[in-house]
Amino acid sequence: MRGLVTHRALSAVLGVLVLIGAFVLSTGTPARAGENTFVEVTPNSAQAGSRVNIRASCDNDNNRQAEVNSDAFGRVMLRPDNGFLTGAVTIPGNKAPGDYPVDLRCNNGNTASTILTVLNMAQPSKGPATGGGGTATGRGTGSLLLVGGLVAVAVVAGVSARRRTGSRV
């Protein structure tokens, strides 16, 4: 009997705690998660001379323009677009490779920053002259293979024609 009373008391205490917790959670003011200010560059690693897209948010101030500055491309004004601020810019082709900060300055005083990595990989002007196939100049291995193939076809055709005429006699 004593175990049954202890079990009922424990159940009653747990029930009260659940009711108190539900009341606190339903009536409490939700905590603010913080400002929703950010800036992002896509792609965040880009070849010098290529175009990048910028998307940002100035918390509750996305209906007005904002400014982005970077040594990678200079100053860009972002414009409102479907609840965000957007823009695009081309990185100058002679920009030195490296990591460049991209800084957002909002009209409401909020700021955010990200990093843009500029790449400057040398582009080959043309492929190596390895020859072969239709790219070879002059008569080379390709021509010899073509002539050899034609001779082989002619020999096979002659042998098969000779066998046909020999088997009829």
Secondary structure as GFF3:
##gff-version 3
##sequence-region A 1 169
A	DSSP	alpha_helix	2	27	.	.	.	ID=ss1
A	DSSP	beta_strand	37	42	.	.	.	ID=ss2
A	DSSP	beta_strand	45	47	.	.	.	ID=ss3
A	DSSP	beta_strand	51	58	.	.	.	ID=ss4
A	DSSP	beta_strand	66	70	.	.	.	ID=ss5
A	DSSP	beta_strand	74	81	.	.	.	ID=ss6
A	DSSP	beta_strand	84	90	.	.	.	ID=ss7
A	DSSP	beta_strand	98	105	.	.	.	ID=ss8
A	DSSP	beta_strand	111	119	.	.	.	ID=ss9
A	DSSP	three_ten_helix	133	135	.	.	.	ID=ss10
A	DSSP	alpha_helix	141	167	.	.	.	ID=ss11
###
